[in-house]
Amino acid sequence: MSQHLVLSFIGEDRPGIVERLSDTISRHHGNWLESRMAHLADKFAGILTLSVPLDYQAALINELRDFEKLGLNVTVENATQSPAQGSTLSLSVVGNDRAGIVKEVSQVLHSLMVNVKELKTSCEPAPMSSEMLFKTEMILMVPEKLPLSELEVALENISSDLMVELSVSQFA
């Protein structure tokens, strides 16, 4: 029998963080399942899921908490695998950068009970000007009873300067 765990961590970026995490997980017979990690503002941050045999779970968690001595703050949560409910879509939003875009998009999604499964954002210079463009890519779980046209209209009503693209895709 095994337990799924979700780890989140943040610390000063330096070589060897992933190797130390993977070594610790492996020594406790854990199986690294899925992860997202990135260098952000001189920090290295990430989240990962793993499974670990119940006999090794406590020792693994204790060792992961000791990473704080190395400058890496690790949080561990028990997780369950739950079946997906609804359709999975990708959403791309691009517009002139301004404060509040994520808030506005997330308010629309919440009002329609759409769940954000993944979110990636960036700012970069527009190709033909010096203005900054805000870009976001999201993977969404949309309720089965929500017409996609309703979601699209709600998102397009946020602002005339945002380009919204929804696509139905098959995701694992």
PyMOL commands that set and color helices and strands:
alter all, ss='L'
color gray80, all
select helices_A, chain A and resi 17-27+54-70+101-111+148-156
alter helices_A, ss='H'
color red, helices_A
select strands_A, chain A and resi 2-12+31-40+43-53+72-79+87-96+115-125+132-142+162-168
alter strands_A, ss='S'
color yellow, strands_A
deselect
rebuild
show_as cartoon
